[in-house]
Amino acid sequence: RYDFLDIQTKSDHIAVTIRGSVNDTDAKRPSYPAPPPDLPASNASIYGEHHITMQLSTYSLDSAMYVFYNRGLLSYEVTQKDLDSKTGFLLNTDTFLLAAPGLKQWPDHNMTIVASVSQLPKTAFAQEQVFAEIPALYAFYVVTEAGKVPVFNITGPIAAAASVSVSLDKAGQQTIHASVTNATCTPLLVNATAVGPVHFELVSGVIEYSLDALIPIVNYLIAEGVPLPGYQGVEATKTGVSAADNVLSVVSDIKYSPSI
C-alpha cells in the first residue's frame, strides 16, 4: 500500500513523500505500529542526473517482516531431504551422539529441525546490500513411531545479506528484488534440553547446513519483490539502485506516452 504524505515544490525539483507498507489482508490483525524513520537530506547535485530519484528507508521491508512474523510464517522444518542434495549430512540421532549423549535412547532415528524466527528481525541498507539481523530458534526433534519428540533447542542470531536490484515484472511495473547471498549464525546457545547436556559447539555444522538449505527457499518466497509506484503511460528507463547509510536509492529516467 502506498500513501501520499507530503509534496514540496523547489526551484529545481519536486519532492514527494510516500509511505509504502505491507499490510495484512486480515483487517483484524494490527498493522506495523512503528512510524517511518526520517530520511536524510538529499544531495541536490544528483537531481540533474536523472528524471526521478527515489530514496527508501527500511520501513516497507520491516512492515513485511512484521506481517509474516505475526502470521507465524517465518519458520521452516528442515528434514533429511533438504540436506541430502547439498551435503550428504545424515540428520539422525547417531550423528548427534557426541553433541547430545542423551540421544542414545533413540539409536539410529531420523531427526528434524524446526528453524523459526523468535523475535522481529532488524534490517538495514548498506554497502549496496540489504542486511538483516534475525533472532532464530532451532528446535530439534527425534522422529519416532509415536510422533516427533522434542529433545533440545538452540538459539542464535542469524546475520544475512542480500543483493538488491530493480527490474520489470510481467505487467511492466518496476519492482525491487532482493536475493539472499549468505547467512551465518553465531554465537549459539542451548535454550532448552530434555536429554541432558548438549554441546552446542558440535551442532554448529548442522546449523550451517540448514542455513544453506534455507537460502534458496527464502529466495523463492521473496522472488516477487516489492513493486514501486507506477502510473499509466509512464515508462521507466535507465533505472539503477544503490544502498548506503540505511537508505536504498533508486534513480530512473522516464518516458511518457499519453493514451489517446
Backbone as CSV, one residue per row, in Angstrom:
resi,resn,N_x,N_y,N_z,CA_x,CA_y,CA_z,C_x,C_y,C_z
1,ARG,0.846,-1.180,0.000,0.000,0.000,0.000,0.889,1.240,0.000
2,TYR,0.510,2.217,-0.807,1.250,3.476,-0.871,0.316,4.629,-0.495
3,ASP,0.800,5.524,0.368,0.047,6.703,0.781,0.893,7.949,0.535
4,PHE,0.307,8.946,-0.128,0.988,10.228,-0.305,0.899,11.008,1.004
5,LEU,2.048,11.440,1.525,2.089,12.164,2.790,2.392,13.637,2.627
6,ASP,3.226,13.972,1.634,3.642,15.371,1.517,4.187,15.618,0.112
7,ILE,4.088,16.869,-0.361,4.685,17.268,-1.623,5.229,18.683,-1.474
8,GLN,6.467,18.890,-1.918,7.107,20.198,-1.825,7.681,20.575,-3.190
9,THR,7.462,21.800,-3.584,7.975,22.298,-4.860,9.181,23.185,-4.614
10,LYS,10.305,22.803,-5.219,11.536,23.581,-5.109,11.826,24.243,-6.454
11,SER,12.881,25.046,-6.478,13.222,25.760,-7.713,13.682,24.821,-8.819
12,ASP,14.294,23.695,-8.435,14.832,22.789,-9.442,14.288,21.368,-9.364
13,HIS,13.363,21.107,-8.422,12.801,19.761,-8.319,11.520,19.781,-7.479
14,ILE,10.791,18.699,-7.562,9.605,18.479,-6.736,9.876,17.277,-5.838
15,ALA,9.669,17.431,-4.532,9.889,16.348,-3.577,8.539,15.828,-3.089
16,VAL,8.329,14.531,-3.276,7.081,13.892,-2.856,7.404,12.832,-1.812
17,THR,6.708,12.873,-0.683,6.900,11.880,0.375,5.775,10.856,0.308
18,ILE,6.149,9.595,0.130,5.189,8.498,0.034,5.527,7.450,1.084
19,ARG,4.523,6.983,1.784,4.736,5.891,2.737,4.280,4.596,2.076
20,GLY,5.196,3.644,1.966,4.862,2.336,1.413,4.964,1.279,2.501
21,SER,3.947,0.455,2.636,3.960,-0.562,3.684,3.278,-1.823,3.192
22,VAL,3.634,-2.938,3.812,2.965,-4.216,3.563,1.993,-4.427,4.706
23,ASN,0.703,-4.573,4.390,-0.334,-4.723,5.407,-0.998,-6.087,5.293
24,ASP,-1.442,-6.608,6.422,-2.135,-7.883,6.445,-3.518,-7.730,5.815
25,THR,-3.904,-8.695,4.998,-5.229,-8.647,4.382,-6.335,-8.902,5.400
26,ASP,-5.990,-9.455,6.549,-6.948,-9.646,7.631,-7.031,-8.354,8.430
27,ALA,-8.125,-7.645,8.290,-8.270,-6.339,8.936,-8.242,-6.437,10.459
28,LYS,-8.480,-7.637,11.012,-8.466,-7.797,12.456,-7.048,-7.822,13.022
29,ARG,-6.079,-8.039,12.151,-4.684,-8.068,12.610,-4.105,-6.657,12.547
30,PRO,-3.270,-6.296,13.524,-2.744,-4.916,13.564,-1.735,-4.665,12.448
31,SER,-1.685,-3.420,12.002,-0.677,-3.005,11.046,0.624,-2.716,11.786
32,TYR,1.699,-2.599,11.047,3.009,-2.320,11.633,2.930,-1.035,12.450
33,PRO,3.224,-1.067,13.754,2.964,0.088,14.619,4.033,1.178,14.587
34,ALA,5.220,0.883,14.104,6.308,1.867,14.168,6.131,2.939,13.094
35,PRO,6.508,4.165,13.389,6.437,5.227,12.374,7.602,5.101,11.400
36,PRO,7.443,5.600,10.168,8.566,5.578,9.221,9.711,6.439,9.735
37,PRO,10.949,5.983,9.581,12.088,6.799,10.015,12.295,7.977,9.074
38,ASP,12.912,9.029,9.590,13.225,10.188,8.755,14.344,9.839,7.782
39,LEU,14.200,10.276,6.551,15.246,10.086,5.557,16.243,11.239,5.643
40,PRO,17.512,10.983,5.351,18.491,12.071,5.384,18.246,13.058,4.259
41,ALA,18.766,14.254,4.428,18.627,15.271,3.392,19.323,14.809,2.115
42,SER,18.662,15.004,0.982,19.215,14.574,-0.295,20.262,15.565,-0.789
43,ASN,21.200,15.043,-1.531,22.211,15.874,-2.169,21.617,16.463,-3.443
44,ALA,21.414,17.764,-3.460,20.735,18.401,-4.594,21.493,18.228,-5.901
45,SER,22.791,17.930,-5.833,23.583,17.813,-7.063,23.177,16.610,-7.907
46,ILE,22.483,15.627,-7.307,22.125,14.427,-8.064,20.830,14.608,-8.845
47,TYR,20.079,15.682,-8.589,18.775,15.815,-9.215,18.865,15.978,-10.724
48,GLY,19.942,16.594,-11.201,20.038,16.806,-12.634,20.495,15.592,-13.407
49,GLU,20.914,14.532,-12.715,21.448,13.363,-13.392,20.349,12.445,-13.917
50,HIS,19.203,12.438,-13.262,18.086,11.572,-13.666,16.775,12.324,-13.490
51,HIS,15.761,11.864,-14.191,14.455,12.500,-14.054,13.863,12.275,-12.661
52,ILE,14.081,11.062,-12.123,13.496,10.725,-10.821,14.566,10.118,-9.926
53,THR,14.607,10.563,-8.684,15.447,9.953,-7.659,14.543,9.569,-6.494
54,MET,14.549,8.287,-6.140,13.725,7.808,-5.033,14.643,7.333,-3.919
55,GLN,14.316,7.732,-2.690,15.032,7.258,-1.514,14.054,6.481,-0.639
56,LEU,14.438,5.270,-0.282,13.566,4.416,0.512,14.261,4.004,1.797
57,SER,13.524,4.077,2.909,14.012,3.549,4.176,13.662,2.060,4.244
58,THR,13.955,1.442,5.362,13.647,0.016,5.537,12.191,-0.214,5.948
59,TYR,11.371,0.851,5.958,10.019,0.742,6.506,9.173,-0.330,5.798
60,SER,9.201,-0.353,4.473,8.401,-1.350,3.745,8.853,-2.763,4.080
61,LEU,10.165,-2.951,4.140,10.709,-4.270,4.466,10.366,-4.665,5.894
62,ASP,10.485,-3.727,6.816,10.181,-4.014,8.218,8.696,-4.332,8.409
63,SER,7.835,-3.620,7.686,6.393,-3.886,7.813,6.052,-5.265,7.251
64,ALA,6.754,-5.697,6.204,6.535,-7.038,5.662,6.956,-8.100,6.676
65,MET,8.116,-7.893,7.297,8.586,-8.815,8.329,7.586,-8.909,9.477
66,TYR,6.999,-7.766,9.834,6.026,-7.724,10.927,4.804,-8.580,10.595
67,VAL,4.309,-8.455,9.362,3.142,-9.231,8.941,3.469,-10.729,8.929
68,PHE,4.590,-11.089,8.319,4.962,-12.502,8.234,5.203,-13.098,9.619
69,TYR,5.833,-12.311,10.496,6.123,-12.792,11.853,4.834,-13.046,12.626
70,ASN,3.899,-12.087,12.587,2.637,-12.254,13.316,1.773,-13.365,12.733
71,ARG,1.959,-13.670,11.470,1.223,-14.767,10.835,1.860,-16.127,11.127
72,GLY,3.031,-16.124,11.746,3.727,-17.375,12.012,4.317,-18.002,10.768
73,LEU,4.640,-17.166,9.779,5.138,-17.688,8.511,6.667,-17.782,8.465
74,LEU,7.340,-17.234,9.470,8.801,-17.222,9.444,9.365,-18.449,10.163
75,SER,8.985,-19.619,9.684,9.511,-20.867,10.225,9.549,-21.916,9.120
76,TYR,10.425,-22.885,9.288,10.558,-23.940,8.277,11.116,-25.192,8.952
77,GLU,10.559,-26.336,8.593,11.044,-27.602,9.133,12.081,-28.198,8.191
78,VAL,13.302,-28.310,8.690,14.401,-28.889,7.913,14.410,-30.399,8.131
79,THR,14.361,-31.150,7.048,14.383,-32.607,7.115,15.597,-33.133,6.353
80,GLN,15.758,-34.457,6.385,16.875,-35.069,5.682,16.845,-34.728,4.194
81,LYS,15.660,-34.622,3.632,15.537,-34.331,2.205,16.157,-32.985,1.861
82,ASP,16.064,-32.011,2.762,16.624,-30.685,2.499,18.150,-30.707,2.474
83,LEU,18.745,-31.659,3.189,20.194,-31.689,3.303,20.865,-32.659,2.346
84,ASP,20.131,-33.640,1.847,20.723,-34.699,1.025,21.483,-34.169,-0.176
85,SER,20.816,-33.351,-0.983,21.390,-32.929,-2.257,22.591,-32.012,-2.085
86,LYS,22.701,-31.344,-0.931,23.773,-30.372,-0.751,24.961,-30.921,0.026
87,THR,24.715,-31.734,1.040,25.786,-32.059,1.975,26.033,-33.550,2.173
88,GLY,25.018,-34.372,1.977,25.161,-35.773,2.330,25.128,-35.982,3.838
89,PHE,24.825,-34.915,4.583,24.778,-34.967,6.051,23.593,-35.817,6.495
90,LEU,23.836,-36.720,7.468,22.758,-37.568,7.987,22.128,-36.897,9.198
91,LEU,20.883,-36.540,9.053,20.161,-35.885,10.136,19.495,-36.958,10.989
92,ASN,20.303,-37.600,11.840,19.755,-38.639,12.715,20.454,-38.604,14.068
93,THR,19.959,-39.403,14.997,20.456,-39.363,16.375,21.908,-39.807,16.481
94,ASP,22.327,-40.761,15.658,23.715,-41.222,15.733,24.691,-40.085,15.406
95,THR,24.312,-39.222,14.487,25.168,-38.097,14.107,25.387,-37.156,15.284
96,PHE,24.380,-37.015,16.159,24.436,-36.030,17.238,24.819,-36.612,18.592
97,LEU,25.272,-37.879,18.634,25.569,-38.505,19.920,26.672,-37.774,20.681
98,LEU,27.692,-37.296,19.975,28.755,-36.558,20.660,28.249,-35.233,21.211
99,ALA,27.346,-34.587,20.473,26.804,-33.303,20.911,25.783,-33.465,22.023
100,ALA,24.997,-34.538,21.965,23.943,-34.777,22.959,23.905,-36.277,23.280
101,PRO,24.727,-36.730,24.207,24.792,-38.164,24.525,23.448,-38.769,24.936
102,GLY,22.531,-37.938,25.446,21.231,-38.445,25.864,20.392,-38.993,24.726
103,LEU,20.794,-38.726,23.478,20.046,-39.238,22.318,20.246,-40.736,22.118
104,LYS,21.130,-41.355,22.919,21.399,-42.790,22.740,20.168,-43.654,22.996
105,GLN,19.156,-43.099,23.651,17.925,-43.866,23.887,17.105,-44.051,22.609
106,TRP,17.468,-43.310,21.529,16.819,-43.486,20.227,17.896,-43.805,19.179
107,PRO,18.448,-45.003,19.174,19.531,-45.306,18.229,19.063,-45.273,16.773
108,ASP,19.848,-44.578,15.951,19.617,-44.524,14.510,18.190,-44.093,14.154
109,HIS,17.717,-43.038,14.807,16.415,-42.466,14.487,16.611,-41.175,13.676
110,ASN,15.711,-40.948,12.745,15.739,-39.692,12.000,15.392,-38.526,12.926
111,MET,15.888,-37.343,12.534,15.588,-36.125,13.277,15.122,-35.040,12.313
112,THR,14.454,-34.051,12.851,14.092,-32.859,12.084,14.458,-31.632,12.915
113,ILE,14.597,-30.482,12.223,14.887,-29.224,12.893,13.866,-28.193,12.426
114,VAL,13.138,-27.602,13.358,12.225,-26.519,13.023,12.963,-25.210,13.287
115,ALA,13.332,-24.537,12.201,14.013,-23.247,12.300,12.967,-22.149,12.230
116,SER,12.959,-21.276,13.218,11.951,-20.216,13.254,12.561,-18.918,13.746
117,VAL,11.874,-17.827,13.445,12.287,-16.504,13.902,11.626,-16.254,15.258
118,SER,12.434,-15.997,16.282,11.906,-15.868,17.640,11.535,-14.436,18.017
119,GLN,12.076,-13.451,17.294,11.736,-12.049,17.508,11.760,-11.332,16.169
120,LEU,11.177,-10.137,16.133,11.168,-9.374,14.887,12.587,-9.102,14.396
121,PRO,12.866,-9.368,13.130,14.189,-9.078,12.579,14.437,-7.576,12.476
122,LYS,15.713,-7.210,12.416,16.126,-5.828,12.179,16.828,-5.776,10.828
123,THR,16.512,-4.760,10.038,17.089,-4.660,8.700,17.810,-3.332,8.520
124,ALA,18.707,-3.305,7.546,19.456,-2.084,7.254,19.941,-2.136,5.817
125,PHE,20.095,-0.953,5.206,20.686,-0.818,3.873,22.107,-0.278,4.037
126,ALA,23.072,-0.965,3.433,24.459,-0.509,3.482,25.281,-1.281,2.463
127,GLN,26.347,-0.660,1.982,27.323,-1.325,1.112,26.646,-2.033,-0.071
128,GLU,25.666,-1.370,-0.649,24.945,-1.876,-1.826,24.167,-3.164,-1.546
129,GLN,23.852,-3.415,-0.282,23.137,-4.635,0.077,22.084,-4.354,1.151
130,VAL,21.220,-5.342,1.363,20.304,-5.342,2.496,20.867,-6.294,3.540
131,PHE,20.950,-5.837,4.770,21.432,-6.679,5.857,20.289,-6.917,6.839
132,ALA,20.238,-8.116,7.375,19.198,-8.449,8.354,19.810,-9.178,9.538
133,GLU,19.385,-8.781,10.729,19.751,-9.493,11.961,18.495,-10.174,12.468
134,ILE,18.530,-11.518,12.507,17.319,-12.304,12.730,17.510,-13.211,13.940
135,PRO,16.865,-12.926,15.072,16.932,-13.847,16.214,16.262,-15.174,15.848
136,ALA,16.992,-16.268,15.960,16.496,-17.551,15.473,16.449,-18.595,16.584
137,LEU,15.507,-19.514,16.440,15.369,-20.654,17.342,15.373,-21.926,16.503
138,TYR,16.228,-22.867,16.872,16.296,-24.155,16.184,15.831,-25.235,17.161
139,ALA,14.657,-25.802,16.883,14.094,-26.837,17.740,14.372,-28.200,17.108
140,PHE,15.091,-29.047,17.821,15.482,-30.374,17.328,14.493,-31.422,17.837
141,TYR,14.081,-32.293,16.926,13.121,-33.344,17.253,13.656,-34.700,16.796
142,VAL,13.310,-35.733,17.556,13.549,-37.111,17.136,12.242,-37.663,16.576
143,VAL,12.319,-38.285,15.412,11.135,-38.852,14.766,10.977,-40.293,15.223
144,THR,9.877,-40.582,15.937,9.582,-41.936,16.408,8.275,-42.413,15.793
145,GLU,7.955,-43.669,16.019,6.693,-44.210,15.513,5.498,-43.509,16.142
146,ALA,5.672,-42.999,17.342,4.570,-42.321,18.046,4.476,-40.838,17.676
147,GLY,5.449,-40.345,16.923,5.448,-38.935,16.546,6.789,-38.284,16.833
148,LYS,6.834,-36.958,16.712,8.077,-36.223,16.932,8.248,-35.904,18.422
149,VAL,9.450,-36.159,18.920,9.764,-35.911,20.323,10.739,-34.736,20.406
150,PRO,10.379,-33.637,21.098,11.311,-32.512,21.242,12.466,-32.896,22.155
151,VAL,13.699,-32.608,21.736,14.852,-33.029,22.522,15.702,-31.854,23.004
152,PHE,15.963,-30.875,22.158,16.672,-29.688,22.627,16.476,-28.535,21.650
153,ASN,16.681,-27.319,22.186,16.566,-26.102,21.388,17.891,-25.344,21.408
154,ILE,18.251,-24.788,20.258,19.431,-23.948,20.120,18.979,-22.576,19.629
155,THR,19.532,-21.512,20.213,19.213,-20.159,19.748,20.485,-19.473,19.252
156,GLY,20.290,-18.481,18.401,21.417,-17.714,17.886,20.941,-16.676,16.895
157,PRO,21.678,-15.589,16.727,21.299,-14.545,15.768,21.817,-14.864,14.367
158,ILE,20.917,-14.848,13.403,21.314,-15.020,12.003,21.680,-13.652,11.434
159,ALA,22.845,-13.554,10.836,23.253,-12.359,10.106,23.210,-12.700,8.625
160,ALA,22.293,-12.059,7.899,22.088,-12.374,6.484,22.310,-11.134,5.635
161,ALA,22.770,-11.360,4.419,22.976,-10.269,3.462,22.291,-10.630,2.157
162,ALA,21.756,-9.620,1.479,21.064,-9.845,0.211,21.429,-8.754,-0.776
163,SER,21.596,-9.143,-2.025,21.815,-8.158,-3.085,20.480,-7.536,-3.472
164,VAL,20.511,-6.338,-4.030,19.297,-5.610,-4.389,19.365,-5.219,-5.859
165,SER,18.242,-5.362,-6.539,18.176,-4.963,-7.946,16.766,-4.487,-8.262
166,VAL,16.625,-3.826,-9.410,15.321,-3.367,-9.887,15.106,-3.910,-11.290
167,SER,13.933,-4.482,-11.532,13.610,-4.990,-12.870,12.118,-4.843,-13.101
168,LEU,11.701,-5.072,-14.326,10.285,-5.010,-14.668,9.634,-6.365,-14.436
169,ASP,8.439,-6.360,-13.836,7.708,-7.615,-13.686,6.927,-7.907,-14.959
170,LYS,6.125,-8.972,-14.933,5.400,-9.385,-16.128,4.409,-8.326,-16.609
171,ALA,3.930,-7.500,-15.684,2.978,-6.449,-16.043,3.670,-5.166,-16.478
172,GLY,5.007,-5.170,-16.483,5.748,-3.990,-16.891,5.967,-2.988,-15.781
173,GLN,5.714,-3.371,-14.517,5.897,-2.460,-13.394,7.263,-2.689,-12.763
174,GLN,7.939,-1.595,-12.430,9.248,-1.722,-11.799,9.104,-2.314,-10.399
175,THR,9.978,-3.266,-10.099,9.900,-3.972,-8.832,11.293,-4.114,-8.237
176,ILE,11.396,-3.864,-6.925,12.652,-4.060,-6.219,12.761,-5.526,-5.822
177,HIS,13.863,-6.154,-6.186,14.097,-7.553,-5.844,15.301,-7.669,-4.913
178,ALA,15.209,-8.602,-3.998,16.335,-8.927,-3.125,16.621,-10.416,-3.239
179,SER,17.884,-10.767,-3.194,18.287,-12.166,-3.264,19.333,-12.423,-2.188
180,VAL,19.014,-13.321,-1.250,19.931,-13.618,-0.153,21.181,-14.290,-0.706
181,THR,22.330,-13.755,-0.344,23.596,-14.286,-0.842,24.346,-15.102,0.203
182,ASN,24.195,-14.764,1.478,24.873,-15.543,2.514,24.184,-15.320,3.852
183,ALA,24.402,-16.269,4.770,23.829,-16.176,6.109,24.694,-16.978,7.073
184,THR,24.915,-16.416,8.249,25.664,-17.104,9.298,24.880,-16.996,10.600
185,CYS,25.200,-17.858,11.552,24.506,-17.833,12.844,25.509,-18.123,13.959
186,THR,25.866,-17.095,14.688,26.804,-17.232,15.799,26.666,-16.012,16.708
187,PRO,26.808,-16.168,18.024,27.098,-17.402,18.763,25.832,-18.215,19.004
188,LEU,26.009,-19.501,19.243,24.896,-20.395,19.531,24.821,-20.665,21.033
189,LEU,23.597,-20.834,21.529,23.372,-21.141,22.935,22.297,-22.214,23.053
190,VAL,22.408,-23.057,24.084,21.366,-24.050,24.355,20.244,-23.352,25.106
191,ASN,19.053,-23.362,24.523,17.904,-22.694,25.123,17.125,-23.621,26.048
192,ALA,17.035,-24.897,25.680,16.312,-25.890,26.489,16.773,-27.273,26.064
193,THR,16.716,-28.220,26.992,17.086,-29.595,26.667,16.270,-30.586,27.492
194,ALA,15.845,-31.661,26.840,15.133,-32.744,27.522,15.979,-34.009,27.558
195,VAL,17.253,-33.905,27.140,18.117,-35.086,27.058,19.445,-34.861,27.761
196,GLY,19.476,-33.949,28.710,20.718,-33.713,29.416,21.629,-32.743,28.686
197,PRO,22.927,-32.818,28.953,23.878,-31.861,28.377,23.876,-31.873,26.843
198,VAL,23.989,-30.677,26.270,24.098,-30.515,24.823,25.299,-29.603,24.556
199,HIS,26.254,-30.096,23.789,27.442,-29.333,23.452,27.165,-28.582,22.141
200,PHE,26.705,-27.340,22.291,26.218,-26.590,21.124,27.295,-26.364,20.082
201,GLU,28.568,-26.312,20.501,29.622,-26.071,19.522,29.731,-27.219,18.512
202,LEU,29.251,-28.409,18.902,29.275,-29.543,17.980,28.052,-29.565,17.066
203,VAL,27.118,-28.632,17.298,25.902,-28.553,16.484,26.037,-27.486,15.406
204,SER,27.070,-26.666,15.486,27.191,-25.527,14.576,27.225,-25.958,13.114
205,GLY,27.816,-27.110,12.828,27.894,-27.577,11.448,26.532,-27.794,10.826
206,VAL,25.628,-28.437,11.564,24.300,-28.700,11.001,23.497,-27.408,10.879
207,ILE,23.766,-26.433,11.757,23.110,-25.129,11.618,23.543,-24.480,10.309
208,GLU,24.824,-24.564,9.987,25.316,-24.022,8.719,24.681,-24.743,7.537
209,TYR,24.590,-26.062,7.609,23.951,-26.822,6.535,22.485,-26.399,6.377
210,SER,21.814,-26.190,7.515,20.399,-25.794,7.476,20.233,-24.439,6.813
211,LEU,21.122,-23.497,7.134,21.038,-22.175,6.523,21.270,-22.258,5.023
212,ASP,22.242,-23.083,4.615,22.495,-23.255,3.180,21.257,-23.805,2.473
213,ALA,20.530,-24.698,3.169,19.322,-25.271,2.576,18.180,-24.267,2.537
214,LEU,18.157,-23.341,3.513,17.044,-22.384,3.604,17.187,-21.217,2.636
215,ILE,18.418,-20.863,2.252,18.612,-19.686,1.394,17.821,-19.774,0.092
216,PRO,17.886,-20.868,-0.675,17.084,-20.910,-1.905,15.582,-20.906,-1.641
217,ILE,15.163,-21.434,-0.506,13.737,-21.421,-0.163,13.283,-19.988,0.113
218,VAL,14.093,-19.236,0.872,13.767,-17.837,1.159,13.741,-17.027,-0.132
219,ASN,14.716,-17.244,-0.999,14.758,-16.502,-2.260,13.537,-16.802,-3.129
220,TYR,13.062,-18.019,-3.064,11.846,-18.364,-3.818,10.639,-17.612,-3.256
221,LEU,10.564,-17.516,-1.923,9.413,-16.865,-1.290,9.380,-15.363,-1.538
222,ILE,10.560,-14.738,-1.708,10.601,-13.284,-1.886,10.832,-12.896,-3.345
223,ALA,10.708,-13.867,-4.246,11.055,-13.628,-5.652,10.197,-12.549,-6.309
224,GLU,8.953,-12.375,-5.855,8.075,-11.386,-6.487,8.517,-9.956,-6.211
225,GLY,9.230,-9.732,-5.124,9.749,-8.403,-4.826,8.682,-7.421,-4.367
226,VAL,9.097,-6.161,-4.268,8.211,-5.072,-3.823,8.031,-4.105,-4.982
227,PRO,6.799,-3.961,-5.513,6.583,-3.058,-6.657,6.731,-1.600,-6.257
228,LEU,7.342,-0.826,-7.143,7.442,0.618,-6.941,6.198,1.309,-7.495
229,PRO,5.873,2.488,-6.999,4.694,3.187,-7.527,4.836,3.408,-9.041
230,GLY,3.755,3.189,-9.762,3.761,3.365,-11.211,2.501,4.072,-11.672
231,TYR,2.570,4.632,-12.875,1.438,5.384,-13.402,1.238,5.011,-14.864
232,GLN,-0.023,5.017,-15.274,-0.357,4.649,-16.650,0.305,5.600,-17.637
233,GLY,0.933,5.010,-18.625,1.576,5.797,-19.663,2.990,6.219,-19.354
234,VAL,3.493,5.888,-18.162,4.844,6.266,-17.762,5.742,5.032,-17.809
235,GLU,6.806,5.112,-18.560,7.766,4.016,-18.673,9.105,4.471,-18.105
236,ALA,9.672,3.672,-17.207,10.954,3.998,-16.597,12.097,3.412,-17.428
237,THR,13.161,4.180,-17.575,14.331,3.718,-18.319,15.594,4.078,-17.536
238,LYS,16.687,3.377,-17.853,17.989,3.633,-17.236,17.894,3.614,-15.707
239,THR,17.180,2.636,-15.200,16.979,2.554,-13.754,18.198,1.931,-13.074
240,GLY,18.585,2.514,-11.957,19.687,1.989,-11.163,19.329,1.989,-9.694
241,VAL,20.029,1.175,-8.908,19.735,1.073,-7.484,21.046,1.008,-6.712
242,SER,21.070,1.636,-5.537,22.234,1.591,-4.661,21.758,1.634,-3.216
243,ALA,22.599,1.154,-2.304,22.235,1.117,-0.886,23.404,1.604,-0.056
244,ALA,23.135,2.583,0.806,24.161,3.123,1.696,23.491,3.943,2.787
245,ASP,24.128,3.979,3.968,23.655,4.820,5.080,22.195,4.552,5.423
246,ASN,21.803,3.292,5.361,20.451,2.845,5.701,19.376,3.418,4.786
247,VAL,19.772,3.763,3.555,18.842,4.278,2.560,19.056,3.527,1.245
248,LEU,17.973,3.094,0.639,18.019,2.489,-0.693,17.630,3.573,-1.697
249,SER,18.521,3.856,-2.629,18.276,4.902,-3.617,18.011,4.271,-4.974
250,VAL,16.926,4.698,-5.616,16.567,4.230,-6.951,16.505,5.439,-7.863
251,VAL,17.268,5.422,-8.948,17.260,6.518,-9.904,16.746,6.013,-11.243
252,SER,16.063,6.897,-11.979,15.485,6.462,-13.251,15.154,7.665,-14.110
253,ASP,15.189,7.445,-15.412,14.615,8.404,-16.358,13.223,7.898,-16.746
254,ILE,12.382,8.770,-17.249,11.021,8.358,-17.592,10.680,8.747,-19.035
255,LYS,9.828,7.929,-19.581,9.288,8.198,-20.910,7.775,8.180,-20.796
256,TYR,7.163,9.303,-21.166,5.709,9.429,-21.020,5.032,9.240,-22.365
257,SER,4.102,8.307,-22.432,3.323,8.029,-23.628,1.855,8.168,-23.285
258,PRO,1.283,9.350,-23.456,-0.126,9.540,-23.077,-1.059,8.717,-23.942
259,SER,-2.095,8.192,-23.272,-3.103,7.445,-24.030,-3.962,8.395,-24.850
260,ILE,-4.304,7.995,-26.039,-5.084,8.838,-26.944,-6.483,8.246,-27.138
